[in-house]
Amino acid sequence: MATLLVGRCVQFRIMPFSFLEAYDLMKLNRKDVVQDEFIFDYINWGGFPLRFSFTQEREVKTYMANAGNDSPKHASCWFI
């Protein structure tokens, strides 16, 4: 039936920010960051865009643990 939405999913592939893009984002958000110190944060956590919206380290850890998980429980898709 055309009215059923079961199993329909649209996935978006999101590429991580480069170091300079991530650094510029931090500056745009008015966060005081020093480039020489921020590089350690970037190496540790990477440049996935959504991770910059978290303020606590445990939130970043949870997000990063699930970011590459394609299981149905953690599927990153929008149902249409």
MILUMPA-947303 format. One record per atom (N, C-alpha, C, O, CB): atom name; x negated, y, z negated; residue in three letters; residue number from 1. Coordinates in Angstrom, 2 decimals. Glycine has a CB too. Layout:
# residues N
('CA' (X Y Z) 'Ala' NUM);
...
//
This chain:
# residues 80
('N' (-0.83 -1.19 0.00) 'Met' 1);
('CA' (0.00 0.00 0.00) 'Met' 1);
('C' (-0.87 1.25 0.00) 'Met' 1);
('O' (-1.94 1.27 -0.61) 'Met' 1);
('CB' (0.94 0.00 -1.20) 'Met' 1);
('N' (-0.43 2.24 0.65) 'Ala' 2);
('CA' (-1.18 3.49 0.72) 'Ala' 2);
('C' (-1.11 4.29 -0.57) 'Ala' 2);
('O' (-1.91 5.21 -0.78) 'Ala' 2);
('CB' (-0.67 4.34 1.87) 'Ala' 2);
('N' (-0.17 3.95 -1.45) 'Thr' 3);
('CA' (-0.04 4.71 -2.69) 'Thr' 3);
('C' (-0.99 4.24 -3.78) 'Thr' 3);
('O' (-1.15 4.93 -4.79) 'Thr' 3);
('CB' (1.37 4.63 -3.19) 'Thr' 3);
('N' (-1.62 3.09 -3.60) 'Leu' 4);
('CA' (-2.54 2.57 -4.61) 'Leu' 4);
('C' (-3.93 3.18 -4.43) 'Leu' 4);
('O' (-4.42 3.31 -3.31) 'Leu' 4);
('CB' (-2.62 1.03 -4.52) 'Leu' 4);
('N' (-4.54 3.55 -5.54) 'Leu' 5);
('CA' (-5.88 4.14 -5.50) 'Leu' 5);
('C' (-6.94 3.18 -6.03) 'Leu' 5);
('O' (-8.07 3.60 -6.29) 'Leu' 5);
('CB' (-5.90 5.43 -6.30) 'Leu' 5);
('N' (-6.61 1.96 -6.18) 'Val' 6);
('CA' (-7.53 0.99 -6.78) 'Val' 6);
('C' (-8.75 0.79 -5.89) 'Val' 6);
('O' (-8.63 0.51 -4.70) 'Val' 6);
('CB' (-6.81 -0.36 -7.01) 'Val' 6);
('N' (-9.93 0.95 -6.50) 'Gly' 7);
('CA' (-11.17 0.65 -5.80) 'Gly' 7);
('C' (-11.69 1.72 -4.87) 'Gly' 7);
('O' (-12.70 1.51 -4.20) 'Gly' 7);
('CB' (-11.00 -0.57 -5.04) 'Gly' 7);
('N' (-11.04 2.85 -4.80) 'Arg' 8);
('CA' (-11.53 3.91 -3.92) 'Arg' 8);
('C' (-12.44 4.83 -4.72) 'Arg' 8);
('O' (-12.09 5.31 -5.80) 'Arg' 8);
('CB' (-10.36 4.70 -3.29) 'Arg' 8);
('N' (-13.58 5.07 -4.18) 'Cys' 9);
('CA' (-14.57 5.82 -4.94) 'Cys' 9);
('C' (-15.47 6.57 -3.97) 'Cys' 9);
('O' (-15.86 6.04 -2.93) 'Cys' 9);
('CB' (-15.39 4.88 -5.86) 'Cys' 9);
('N' (-15.81 7.79 -4.32) 'Val' 10);
('CA' (-16.75 8.58 -3.54) 'Val' 10);
('C' (-17.97 8.82 -4.41) 'Val' 10);
('O' (-17.86 9.35 -5.52) 'Val' 10);
('CB' (-16.11 9.93 -3.06) 'Val' 10);
('N' (-19.13 8.45 -3.92) 'Gln' 11);
('CA' (-20.35 8.66 -4.68) 'Gln' 11);
('C' (-21.17 9.76 -4.03) 'Gln' 11);
('O' (-21.20 9.91 -2.80) 'Gln' 11);
('CB' (-21.17 7.36 -4.78) 'Gln' 11);
('N' (-21.84 10.53 -4.87) 'Phe' 12);
('CA' (-22.72 11.59 -4.40) 'Phe' 12);
('C' (-24.13 11.27 -4.82) 'Phe' 12);
('O' (-24.38 10.98 -5.99) 'Phe' 12);
('CB' (-22.27 12.98 -4.94) 'Phe' 12);
('N' (-25.04 11.31 -3.89) 'Arg' 13);
('CA' (-26.45 11.11 -4.22) 'Arg' 13);
('C' (-27.04 12.48 -4.55) 'Arg' 13);
('O' (-27.06 13.38 -3.71) 'Arg' 13);
('CB' (-27.23 10.42 -3.04) 'Arg' 13);
('N' (-27.51 12.62 -5.77) 'Ile' 14);
('CA' (-28.06 13.89 -6.21) 'Ile' 14);
('C' (-29.55 13.71 -6.42) 'Ile' 14);
('O' (-29.99 12.86 -7.19) 'Ile' 14);
('CB' (-27.38 14.39 -7.52) 'Ile' 14);
('N' (-30.32 14.51 -5.73) 'Met' 15);
('CA' (-31.77 14.44 -5.84) 'Met' 15);
('C' (-32.22 15.33 -7.01) 'Met' 15);
('O' (-31.62 16.36 -7.28) 'Met' 15);
('CB' (-32.45 14.88 -4.51) 'Met' 15);
('N' (-33.27 14.91 -7.69) 'Pro' 16);
('CA' (-33.77 15.73 -8.81) 'Pro' 16);
('C' (-34.43 17.01 -8.33) 'Pro' 16);
('O' (-34.90 17.10 -7.20) 'Pro' 16);
('CB' (-34.75 14.93 -9.65) 'Pro' 16);
('N' (-34.46 18.00 -9.23) 'Phe' 17);
('CA' (-35.16 19.24 -8.94) 'Phe' 17);
('C' (-36.67 18.99 -8.91) 'Phe' 17);
('O' (-37.18 18.13 -9.63) 'Phe' 17);
('CB' (-34.81 20.32 -9.98) 'Phe' 17);
('N' (-37.36 19.73 -8.08) 'Ser' 18);
('CA' (-38.81 19.74 -8.15) 'Ser' 18);
('C' (-39.20 20.49 -9.43) 'Ser' 18);
('O' (-38.35 21.11 -10.07) 'Ser' 18);
('CB' (-39.45 20.41 -6.87) 'Ser' 18);
('N' (-40.48 20.43 -9.78) 'Phe' 19);
('CA' (-40.91 21.12 -10.99) 'Phe' 19);
('C' (-40.62 22.61 -10.91) 'Phe' 19);
('O' (-40.11 23.20 -11.87) 'Phe' 19);
('CB' (-42.41 20.89 -11.22) 'Phe' 19);
('N' (-40.93 23.23 -9.78) 'Leu' 20);
('CA' (-40.71 24.67 -9.66) 'Leu' 20);
('C' (-39.23 25.03 -9.69) 'Leu' 20);
('O' (-38.86 26.06 -10.25) 'Leu' 20);
('CB' (-41.34 25.19 -8.37) 'Leu' 20);
('N' (-38.39 24.20 -9.08) 'Glu' 21);
('CA' (-36.94 24.45 -9.14) 'Glu' 21);
('C' (-36.43 24.35 -10.57) 'Glu' 21);
('O' (-35.62 25.17 -11.01) 'Glu' 21);
('CB' (-36.19 23.45 -8.23) 'Glu' 21);
('N' (-36.90 23.34 -11.30) 'Ala' 22);
('CA' (-36.48 23.16 -12.69) 'Ala' 22);
('C' (-36.96 24.33 -13.55) 'Ala' 22);
('O' (-36.23 24.83 -14.40) 'Ala' 22);
('CB' (-37.02 21.83 -13.25) 'Ala' 22);
('N' (-38.18 24.75 -13.32) 'Tyr' 23);
('CA' (-38.73 25.87 -14.08) 'Tyr' 23);
('C' (-37.95 27.16 -13.79) 'Tyr' 23);
('O' (-37.66 27.93 -14.71) 'Tyr' 23);
('CB' (-40.22 26.07 -13.74) 'Tyr' 23);
('N' (-37.63 27.39 -12.52) 'Asp' 24);
('CA' (-36.83 28.57 -12.16) 'Asp' 24);
('C' (-35.44 28.51 -12.79) 'Asp' 24);
('O' (-34.91 29.54 -13.22) 'Asp' 24);
('CB' (-36.71 28.68 -10.62) 'Asp' 24);
('N' (-34.85 27.33 -12.86) 'Leu' 25);
('CA' (-33.55 27.18 -13.50) 'Leu' 25);
('C' (-33.63 27.54 -14.98) 'Leu' 25);
('O' (-32.74 28.21 -15.50) 'Leu' 25);
('CB' (-33.02 25.75 -13.33) 'Leu' 25);
('N' (-34.67 27.10 -15.63) 'Met' 26);
('CA' (-34.84 27.43 -17.04) 'Met' 26);
('C' (-34.98 28.94 -17.24) 'Met' 26);
('O' (-34.44 29.51 -18.18) 'Met' 26);
('CB' (-36.06 26.69 -17.63) 'Met' 26);
('N' (-35.72 29.59 -16.34) 'Lys' 27);
('CA' (-35.87 31.05 -16.44) 'Lys' 27);
('C' (-34.55 31.76 -16.16) 'Lys' 27);
('O' (-34.24 32.76 -16.81) 'Lys' 27);
('CB' (-36.95 31.53 -15.46) 'Lys' 27);
('N' (-33.77 31.25 -15.19) 'Leu' 28);
('CA' (-32.47 31.84 -14.88) 'Leu' 28);
('C' (-31.50 31.73 -16.06) 'Leu' 28);
('O' (-30.66 32.60 -16.27) 'Leu' 28);
('CB' (-31.87 31.18 -13.65) 'Leu' 28);
('N' (-31.64 30.66 -16.81) 'Asn' 29);
('CA' (-30.78 30.46 -17.98) 'Asn' 29);
('C' (-31.29 31.21 -19.19) 'Asn' 29);
('O' (-30.82 31.01 -20.31) 'Asn' 29);
('CB' (-30.67 28.98 -18.31) 'Asn' 29);
('N' (-32.27 32.08 -18.97) 'Arg' 30);
('CA' (-32.85 32.94 -20.00) 'Arg' 30);
('C' (-33.44 32.17 -21.17) 'Arg' 30);
('O' (-33.42 32.62 -22.31) 'Arg' 30);
('CB' (-31.79 33.88 -20.52) 'Arg' 30);
('N' (-33.97 31.01 -20.87) 'Lys' 31);
('CA' (-34.66 30.25 -21.90) 'Lys' 31);
('C' (-36.14 30.59 -21.83) 'Lys' 31);
('O' (-36.74 30.57 -20.76) 'Lys' 31);
('CB' (-34.42 28.71 -21.74) 'Lys' 31);
('N' (-36.70 30.89 -22.97) 'Asp' 32);
('CA' (-38.12 31.23 -23.02) 'Asp' 32);
('C' (-38.95 29.95 -22.85) 'Asp' 32);
('O' (-39.05 29.13 -23.76) 'Asp' 32);
('CB' (-38.48 31.94 -24.36) 'Asp' 32);
('N' (-39.52 29.82 -21.68) 'Val' 33);
('CA' (-40.35 28.64 -21.41) 'Val' 33);
('C' (-41.70 29.11 -20.87) 'Val' 33);
('O' (-41.79 30.09 -20.13) 'Val' 33);
('CB' (-39.65 27.69 -20.40) 'Val' 33);
('N' (-42.71 28.39 -21.25) 'Val' 34);
('CA' (-44.05 28.63 -20.74) 'Val' 34);
('C' (-44.34 27.50 -19.76) 'Val' 34);
('O' (-44.17 26.33 -20.10) 'Val' 34);
('CB' (-45.13 28.69 -21.89) 'Val' 34);
('N' (-44.76 27.84 -18.56) 'Gln' 35);
('CA' (-44.94 26.85 -17.51) 'Gln' 35);
('C' (-45.87 25.72 -17.94) 'Gln' 35);
('O' (-45.61 24.56 -17.63) 'Gln' 35);
('CB' (-45.47 27.51 -16.26) 'Gln' 35);
('N' (-46.96 26.06 -18.65) 'Asp' 36);
('CA' (-47.90 25.02 -19.07) 'Asp' 36);
('C' (-47.29 24.07 -20.09) 'Asp' 36);
('O' (-47.71 22.91 -20.17) 'Asp' 36);
('CB' (-49.15 25.67 -19.65) 'Asp' 36);
('N' (-46.31 24.51 -20.86) 'Glu' 37);
('CA' (-45.64 23.64 -21.82) 'Glu' 37);
('C' (-44.46 22.91 -21.19) 'Glu' 37);
('O' (-44.18 21.76 -21.53) 'Glu' 37);
('CB' (-45.16 24.45 -23.03) 'Glu' 37);
('N' (-43.78 23.57 -20.26) 'Phe' 38);
('CA' (-42.61 22.97 -19.63) 'Phe' 38);
('C' (-42.99 21.78 -18.78) 'Phe' 38);
('O' (-42.17 20.88 -18.61) 'Phe' 38);
('CB' (-41.89 24.00 -18.77) 'Phe' 38);
('N' (-44.19 21.73 -18.25) 'Ile' 39);
('CA' (-44.57 20.61 -17.41) 'Ile' 39);
('C' (-44.52 19.29 -18.18) 'Ile' 39);
('O' (-44.23 18.24 -17.60) 'Ile' 39);
('CB' (-45.97 20.83 -16.84) 'Ile' 39);
('N' (-44.81 19.32 -19.49) 'Phe' 40);
('CA' (-44.74 18.09 -20.28) 'Phe' 40);
('C' (-43.29 17.64 -20.44) 'Phe' 40);
('O' (-43.00 16.44 -20.42) 'Phe' 40);
('CB' (-45.38 18.30 -21.66) 'Phe' 40);
('N' (-42.38 18.60 -20.61) 'Asp' 41);
('CA' (-40.96 18.28 -20.67) 'Asp' 41);
('C' (-40.49 17.69 -19.35) 'Asp' 41);
('O' (-39.74 16.71 -19.34) 'Asp' 41);
('CB' (-40.15 19.53 -21.02) 'Asp' 41);
('N' (-40.92 18.26 -18.25) 'Tyr' 42);
('CA' (-40.53 17.79 -16.92) 'Tyr' 42);
('C' (-41.08 16.39 -16.66) 'Tyr' 42);
('O' (-40.36 15.54 -16.12) 'Tyr' 42);
('CB' (-41.02 18.77 -15.84) 'Tyr' 42);
('N' (-42.32 16.14 -17.02) 'Ile' 43);
('CA' (-42.91 14.81 -16.83) 'Ile' 43);
('C' (-42.17 13.78 -17.68) 'Ile' 43);
('O' (-41.94 12.66 -17.24) 'Ile' 43);
('CB' (-44.41 14.83 -17.18) 'Ile' 43);
('N' (-41.80 14.17 -18.88) 'Asn' 44);
('CA' (-41.13 13.24 -19.80) 'Asn' 44);
('C' (-39.70 12.94 -19.36) 'Asn' 44);
('O' (-39.29 11.78 -19.38) 'Asn' 44);
('CB' (-41.13 13.81 -21.21) 'Asn' 44);
('N' (-38.93 13.96 -18.98) 'Trp' 45);
('CA' (-37.50 13.79 -18.72) 'Trp' 45);
('C' (-37.11 13.88 -17.25) 'Trp' 45);
('O' (-35.99 13.49 -16.90) 'Trp' 45);
('CB' (-36.74 14.80 -19.48) 'Trp' 45);
('N' (-37.98 14.38 -16.39) 'Gly' 46);
('CA' (-37.64 14.48 -14.98) 'Gly' 46);
('C' (-36.80 15.71 -14.66) 'Gly' 46);
('O' (-36.64 16.60 -15.50) 'Gly' 46);
('CB' (-36.90 13.25 -14.55) 'Gly' 46);
('N' (-36.28 15.75 -13.45) 'Gly' 47);
('CA' (-35.60 16.94 -12.98) 'Gly' 47);
('C' (-34.15 16.76 -12.60) 'Gly' 47);
('O' (-33.64 17.53 -11.79) 'Gly' 47);
('CB' (-36.32 17.48 -11.84) 'Gly' 47);
('N' (-33.46 15.74 -13.15) 'Phe' 48);
('CA' (-32.05 15.60 -12.83) 'Phe' 48);
('C' (-31.28 16.83 -13.29) 'Phe' 48);
('O' (-31.41 17.24 -14.45) 'Phe' 48);
('CB' (-31.47 14.32 -13.48) 'Phe' 48);
('N' (-30.49 17.43 -12.41) 'Pro' 49);
('CA' (-29.86 18.72 -12.70) 'Pro' 49);
('C' (-29.03 18.76 -13.97) 'Pro' 49);
('O' (-29.12 19.74 -14.72) 'Pro' 49);
('CB' (-29.01 19.10 -11.56) 'Pro' 49);
('N' (-28.23 17.76 -14.23) 'Leu' 50);
('CA' (-27.33 17.81 -15.38) 'Leu' 50);
('C' (-28.07 17.79 -16.71) 'Leu' 50);
('O' (-27.55 18.29 -17.71) 'Leu' 50);
('CB' (-26.36 16.66 -15.32) 'Leu' 50);
('N' (-29.24 17.22 -16.75) 'Arg' 51);
('CA' (-29.96 17.11 -18.02) 'Arg' 51);
('C' (-30.34 18.48 -18.59) 'Arg' 51);
('O' (-30.58 18.59 -19.79) 'Arg' 51);
('CB' (-31.22 16.26 -17.84) 'Arg' 51);
('N' (-30.39 19.50 -17.77) 'Phe' 52);
('CA' (-30.72 20.84 -18.24) 'Phe' 52);
('C' (-29.56 21.51 -18.97) 'Phe' 52);
('O' (-29.73 22.56 -19.61) 'Phe' 52);
('CB' (-31.16 21.71 -17.06) 'Phe' 52);
('N' (-28.37 20.92 -18.89) 'Ser' 53);
('CA' (-27.23 21.48 -19.59) 'Ser' 53);
('C' (-27.13 20.99 -21.04) 'Ser' 53);
('O' (-26.34 21.52 -21.82) 'Ser' 53);
('CB' (-25.95 21.15 -18.85) 'Ser' 53);
('N' (-27.93 19.99 -21.40) 'Phe' 54);
('CA' (-27.90 19.46 -22.76) 'Phe' 54);
('C' (-28.85 20.25 -23.65) 'Phe' 54);
('O' (-29.91 20.71 -23.21) 'Phe' 54);
('CB' (-28.27 17.97 -22.77) 'Phe' 54);
('N' (-28.46 20.37 -24.91) 'Thr' 55);
('CA' (-29.29 21.13 -25.85) 'Thr' 55);
('C' (-30.01 20.23 -26.85) 'Thr' 55);
('O' (-31.01 20.64 -27.43) 'Thr' 55);
('CB' (-28.45 22.13 -26.58) 'Thr' 55);
('N' (-29.51 19.01 -27.05) 'Gln' 56);
('CA' (-30.12 18.11 -28.02) 'Gln' 56);
('C' (-30.81 16.96 -27.31) 'Gln' 56);
('O' (-30.34 16.47 -26.29) 'Gln' 56);
('CB' (-29.08 17.59 -29.01) 'Gln' 56);
('N' (-31.93 16.53 -27.87) 'Glu' 57);
('CA' (-32.72 15.47 -27.25) 'Glu' 57);
('C' (-31.95 14.17 -27.13) 'Glu' 57);
('O' (-32.11 13.45 -26.15) 'Glu' 57);
('CB' (-34.00 15.24 -28.03) 'Glu' 57);
('N' (-31.12 13.85 -28.11) 'Arg' 58);
('CA' (-30.36 12.59 -28.05) 'Arg' 58);
('C' (-29.37 12.60 -26.89) 'Arg' 58);
('O' (-29.10 11.56 -26.29) 'Arg' 58);
('CB' (-29.62 12.34 -29.37) 'Arg' 58);
('N' (-28.82 13.78 -26.56) 'Glu' 59);
('CA' (-27.92 13.89 -25.41) 'Glu' 59);
('C' (-28.68 13.62 -24.11) 'Glu' 59);
('O' (-28.18 12.93 -23.22) 'Glu' 59);
('CB' (-27.27 15.29 -25.36) 'Glu' 59);
('N' (-29.89 14.17 -24.02) 'Val' 60);
('CA' (-30.72 13.95 -22.83) 'Val' 60);
('C' (-31.07 12.47 -22.71) 'Val' 60);
('O' (-31.03 11.90 -21.62) 'Val' 60);
('CB' (-32.00 14.81 -22.89) 'Val' 60);
('N' (-31.42 11.84 -23.83) 'Lys' 61);
('CA' (-31.76 10.41 -23.82) 'Lys' 61);
('C' (-30.58 9.56 -23.34) 'Lys' 61);
('O' (-30.76 8.64 -22.54) 'Lys' 61);
('CB' (-32.20 9.95 -25.22) 'Lys' 61);
('N' (-29.39 9.86 -23.84) 'Thr' 62);
('CA' (-28.20 9.11 -23.43) 'Thr' 62);
('C' (-27.93 9.30 -21.95) 'Thr' 62);
('O' (-27.66 8.34 -21.23) 'Thr' 62);
('CB' (-26.98 9.54 -24.26) 'Thr' 62);
('N' (-28.01 10.53 -21.49) 'Tyr' 63);
('CA' (-27.78 10.82 -20.07) 'Tyr' 63);
('C' (-28.81 10.10 -19.20) 'Tyr' 63);
('O' (-28.45 9.48 -18.20) 'Tyr' 63);
('CB' (-27.84 12.33 -19.81) 'Tyr' 63);
('N' (-30.08 10.19 -19.58) 'Met' 64);
('CA' (-31.11 9.57 -18.76) 'Met' 64);
('C' (-31.01 8.04 -18.78) 'Met' 64);
('O' (-31.36 7.39 -17.79) 'Met' 64);
('CB' (-32.49 10.01 -19.24) 'Met' 64);
('N' (-30.56 7.48 -19.88) 'Ala' 65);
('CA' (-30.38 6.03 -19.95) 'Ala' 65);
('C' (-29.29 5.55 -19.00) 'Ala' 65);
('O' (-29.35 4.44 -18.49) 'Ala' 65);
('CB' (-30.05 5.60 -21.38) 'Ala' 65);
('N' (-28.30 6.40 -18.76) 'Asn' 66);
('CA' (-27.18 6.02 -17.91) 'Asn' 66);
('C' (-27.25 6.60 -16.50) 'Asn' 66);
('O' (-26.41 6.27 -15.66) 'Asn' 66);
('CB' (-25.90 6.46 -18.55) 'Asn' 66);
('N' (-28.21 7.45 -16.22) 'Ala' 67);
('CA' (-28.27 8.16 -14.93) 'Ala' 67);
('C' (-28.41 7.21 -13.75) 'Ala' 67);
('O' (-27.78 7.43 -12.71) 'Ala' 67);
('CB' (-29.42 9.14 -14.93) 'Ala' 67);
('N' (-29.20 6.19 -13.87) 'Gly' 68);
('CA' (-29.41 5.27 -12.75) 'Gly' 68);
('C' (-28.60 4.01 -12.84) 'Gly' 68);
('O' (-28.78 3.10 -12.03) 'Gly' 68);
('CB' (-30.84 4.91 -12.66) 'Gly' 68);
('N' (-27.70 3.95 -13.81) 'Asn' 69);
('CA' (-26.90 2.75 -14.03) 'Asn' 69);
('C' (-25.70 2.76 -13.10) 'Asn' 69);
('O' (-24.85 3.65 -13.19) 'Asn' 69);
('CB' (-26.45 2.66 -15.50) 'Asn' 69);
('N' (-25.62 1.79 -12.19) 'Asp' 70);
('CA' (-24.51 1.72 -11.23) 'Asp' 70);
('C' (-23.44 0.72 -11.65) 'Asp' 70);
('O' (-22.59 0.36 -10.84) 'Asp' 70);
('CB' (-25.03 1.35 -9.86) 'Asp' 70);
('N' (-23.47 0.27 -12.90) 'Ser' 71);
('CA' (-22.45 -0.67 -13.35) 'Ser' 71);
('C' (-21.10 0.03 -13.40) 'Ser' 71);
('O' (-21.05 1.26 -13.53) 'Ser' 71);
('CB' (-22.81 -1.27 -14.73) 'Ser' 71);
('N' (-20.01 -0.71 -13.30) 'Pro' 72);
('CA' (-18.68 -0.08 -13.32) 'Pro' 72);
('C' (-18.43 0.74 -14.58) 'Pro' 72);
('O' (-17.72 1.74 -14.53) 'Pro' 72);
('CB' (-17.61 -1.13 -13.20) 'Pro' 72);
('N' (-19.01 0.34 -15.72) 'Lys' 73);
('CA' (-18.80 1.07 -16.97) 'Lys' 73);
('C' (-19.38 2.47 -16.87) 'Lys' 73);
('O' (-18.83 3.41 -17.45) 'Lys' 73);
('CB' (-19.44 0.31 -18.15) 'Lys' 73);
('N' (-20.49 2.62 -16.15) 'His' 74);
('CA' (-21.16 3.92 -16.05) 'His' 74);
('C' (-21.17 4.44 -14.61) 'His' 74);
('O' (-22.04 5.23 -14.25) 'His' 74);
('CB' (-22.59 3.80 -16.58) 'His' 74);
('N' (-20.23 4.01 -13.81) 'Ala' 75);
('CA' (-20.23 4.41 -12.40) 'Ala' 75);
('C' (-20.13 5.92 -12.29) 'Ala' 75);
('O' (-19.33 6.57 -12.96) 'Ala' 75);
('CB' (-19.07 3.74 -11.64) 'Ala' 75);
('N' (-20.95 6.44 -11.42) 'Ser' 76);
('CA' (-20.95 7.89 -11.22) 'Ser' 76);
('C' (-20.19 8.19 -9.94) 'Ser' 76);
('O' (-20.78 8.53 -8.91) 'Ser' 76);
('CB' (-22.41 8.46 -11.15) 'Ser' 76);
('N' (-18.86 8.06 -10.02) 'Cys' 77);
('CA' (-18.07 8.32 -8.83) 'Cys' 77);
('C' (-16.82 9.09 -9.19) 'Cys' 77);
('O' (-16.38 9.11 -10.34) 'Cys' 77);
('CB' (-17.71 7.01 -8.13) 'Cys' 77);
('N' (-16.26 9.73 -8.18) 'Trp' 78);
('CA' (-15.04 10.49 -8.34) 'Trp' 78);
('C' (-13.94 9.70 -7.65) 'Trp' 78);
('O' (-14.08 9.34 -6.49) 'Trp' 78);
('CB' (-15.17 11.93 -7.76) 'Trp' 78);
('N' (-12.86 9.44 -8.36) 'Phe' 79);
('CA' (-11.77 8.70 -7.76) 'Phe' 79);
('C' (-10.86 9.65 -6.99) 'Phe' 79);
('O' (-10.52 10.73 -7.46) 'Phe' 79);
('CB' (-10.98 7.95 -8.82) 'Phe' 79);
('N' (-10.49 9.19 -5.80) 'Ile' 80);
('CA' (-9.63 10.03 -4.97) 'Ile' 80);
('C' (-8.32 9.31 -4.68) 'Ile' 80);
('O' (-7.46 9.85 -3.99) 'Ile' 80);
('CB' (-10.34 10.41 -3.66) 'Ile' 80);
//
